[in-house]
Amino acid sequence: MGNKVITIALSTMLIAGAGIGTASMFQTDEAEAAKAVTAGSAISQYPEVPKTESIIDMDGLTPKVVEDNYGKRIILYKDANSRPQYKTIFIKRTDMLKVIDLDSGQLYFGSIH
């Protein structure tokens, strides 16, 4: 009898807990855009951004950090239609930056200094 009670209690907790993350699965485009705006204001702290801004015109572009780990950071810059236009790859250890126009190819590869 005690095992049934424990099993029922654990099953109830599992089912109740399963709904916690479901709201994030169904985010609207507005919620995604709000996150992108926050990410856009947060990228100004990154050391490669001033060099990136000197290479590409950032007007109308929304940055999205797609990878940021110990060794590198990759940022996609999307237009108003959410289509990626530029990609930057920053190698942290060497301060090297690659800026790629996704239509015409590499625009820059060199130091951020």
C-alpha positions as CSV (number, residue, x, y, z in Angstrom):
1,M,0.0,0.0,0.0
2,G,2.8,2.4,0.9
3,N,4.5,1.8,-2.5
4,K,1.2,2.7,-4.3
5,V,1.0,6.0,-2.5
6,I,4.6,6.9,-3.3
7,T,4.1,5.9,-6.9
8,I,1.0,8.0,-7.2
9,A,2.6,11.0,-5.5
10,L,5.7,10.8,-7.8
11,S,3.5,10.4,-10.9
12,T,1.4,13.4,-9.9
13,M,4.6,15.5,-9.4
14,L,6.0,14.4,-12.7
15,I,2.8,15.3,-14.6
16,A,2.5,18.6,-12.8
17,G,6.1,19.5,-13.5
18,A,5.9,18.6,-17.2
19,G,3.9,21.7,-17.9
20,I,6.5,24.1,-16.5
21,G,8.5,24.5,-19.7
22,T,5.7,24.1,-22.3
23,A,5.0,27.9,-22.4
24,S,8.5,28.6,-23.7
25,M,7.9,26.1,-26.6
26,F,5.1,28.2,-28.0
27,Q,6.7,31.7,-27.9
28,T,5.4,34.2,-30.4
29,D,7.5,36.2,-32.8
30,E,7.0,39.2,-30.5
31,A,8.6,37.4,-27.6
32,E,11.5,36.3,-29.8
33,A,11.9,39.9,-31.1
34,A,12.0,41.2,-27.5
35,K,14.7,38.7,-26.7
36,A,16.7,39.8,-29.7
37,V,16.4,43.5,-28.7
38,T,17.8,42.6,-25.3
39,A,20.6,40.6,-26.9
40,G,21.3,43.5,-29.2
41,S,21.8,45.9,-26.3
42,A,23.9,43.3,-24.5
43,I,26.3,42.7,-27.4
44,S,27.8,46.2,-27.0
45,Q,29.8,44.8,-24.2
46,Y,31.7,42.4,-26.5
47,P,35.1,43.5,-27.6
48,E,34.6,42.6,-31.3
49,V,31.6,44.8,-31.8
50,P,33.3,48.1,-32.5
51,K,35.4,46.5,-35.2
52,T,32.3,44.8,-36.6
53,E,30.4,48.1,-36.7
54,S,33.3,49.7,-38.6
55,I,32.9,46.9,-41.3
56,I,29.2,46.5,-41.7
57,D,26.2,49.0,-41.5
58,M,24.3,47.8,-38.4
59,D,21.2,49.9,-39.2
60,G,18.2,47.6,-39.4
61,L,20.1,44.5,-38.3
62,T,19.3,42.5,-35.2
63,P,22.2,40.6,-33.6
64,K,21.7,37.1,-32.3
65,V,24.4,35.2,-30.4
66,V,24.2,31.7,-31.7
67,E,27.3,30.3,-29.9
68,D,29.4,31.7,-27.0
69,N,31.8,29.4,-25.3
70,Y,35.3,29.5,-23.9
71,G,37.0,29.6,-27.3
72,K,34.7,31.5,-29.7
73,R,31.6,33.6,-30.1
74,I,29.4,33.5,-33.2
75,I,26.9,36.3,-33.9
76,L,24.3,36.3,-36.7
77,Y,23.0,39.7,-37.8
78,K,19.5,39.4,-39.2
79,D,17.5,41.9,-41.3
80,A,13.9,43.1,-40.6
81,N,12.6,39.9,-42.2
82,S,14.6,37.7,-39.8
83,R,16.9,36.6,-42.6
84,P,20.6,36.3,-41.7
85,Q,22.7,38.8,-43.6
86,Y,26.1,38.7,-41.8
87,K,27.9,36.3,-39.5
88,T,30.8,37.1,-37.2
89,I,33.2,34.6,-35.7
90,F,35.4,35.9,-32.8
91,I,38.3,33.7,-31.5
92,K,38.7,34.9,-28.0
93,R,42.2,33.6,-27.3
94,T,43.8,35.4,-30.2
95,D,41.3,38.3,-30.6
96,M,40.8,37.4,-34.2
97,L,37.6,38.3,-36.0
98,K,36.0,37.0,-39.2
99,V,33.1,39.0,-40.7
100,I,31.1,37.2,-43.4
101,D,28.5,38.6,-45.7
102,L,26.2,35.6,-46.2
103,D,25.5,36.7,-49.8
104,S,29.0,37.7,-51.0
105,G,31.4,36.0,-48.7
106,Q,34.2,37.1,-46.3
107,L,34.6,40.8,-45.7
108,Y,37.3,40.8,-43.0
109,F,39.7,38.5,-41.2
110,G,42.1,40.0,-38.7
111,S,42.6,41.4,-35.3
112,I,40.0,43.4,-33.5
113,H,42.8,45.9,-32.5
